[in-house]
């Protein structure tokens, strides 16, 4: 009965403990994620360096804790035994007044400097060093083997360790070599350990750089292809997996180029055939004469010609145009003229620090489609351009009727027209925004529509630089 009563409490405590452990793990993992490098090079380097540093730290700890402490204890024990022997000789056997013979034995046979001082109090205890392995070892051995009041100084920068032992009628002052009391050659191990680690780390850095450079080049090539830039000097190199990925990318790029070329050639033939038919229409209409019906047919032929050019522009794209540094301020000035010709007032605010690398004609056509569309539905248009980190943001606002929120994404579909635009008096093919998005994505960017502060539509274009 008691077990059944306490088990829910135990389970509750275990659940709370588990939540605390999980919360602590999430905090530690989140902190490490924020400070960990994001690139492959940095992460691969940590994977190699971290185990090496951990191994060296464990070896250093084991060496300092075991080898150094053992050797230091043995050396300290030997020095203290010599001191105990000198004390026993001084106390049990008659000596000359200045203990010259005992001092000579200590100097010549034990390599210890011994001086007998008049009786008196010992100096106050000296401050203990932070790393007091030698101090602890000597103090423990003297207390155990000598058993008399003593004072030691192991902090001095000299090569000697001073020890004072209080005897019955005097004070024995001893100077022992520091190298005879602790393992003084340990720094050689540390130097070798650090030196070999640095050499291995340098080799790892050079090797990783050579291995990761092809991956970085492949990533840059993919980004350039996505922006419509020319991909040059890319060849398979590096490890087998990276070579296979590079070869697959080059084959994909070739297939895309062939597909675009075939589509362009096919459409060029279609365009030639349709233009030939339209040209015959115009000639036949000119031969028929003048009249209202003839003028209407001519307008229909002109509209068919414009629609054909729009279709071809959408499908053909701008793959042959070269990316160049373009002054957007000059393009915006031309757009203001186009919008004012449609009866709208235009204000612009350009806050760009440098030119933007784009395809000038395609980029101008994209902005022209947006501005003329805004001017056709509104009487005031605002154009703004600014730098935002590693991208350029262009915003076009108008005070027109706007687009319903549920249609903001649908209008980018090819040949899609809103009900308000299906008007015989307003010509359109439904490809304007599709062309705009196609051009924006060809530059590696994106376009989005939203409600404008002016009450109409806002078009936001973000192009990486």
PyMOL commands that set and color helices and strands:
alter all, ss='L'
color gray80, all
select helices_A, chain A and resi 2-35+40-92+100-108+133-145+178-180+186-227+240-288+292-316+328-341+360-377+405-407+410-412+419-421+432-442
alter helices_A, ss='H'
color red, helices_A
select strands_A, chain A and resi 112-118+150-153+160-166+170-177+324-326+345-351+356-358+380-388+391-398+446-451+457-464
alter strands_A, ss='S'
color yellow, strands_A
deselect
rebuild
show_as cartoon
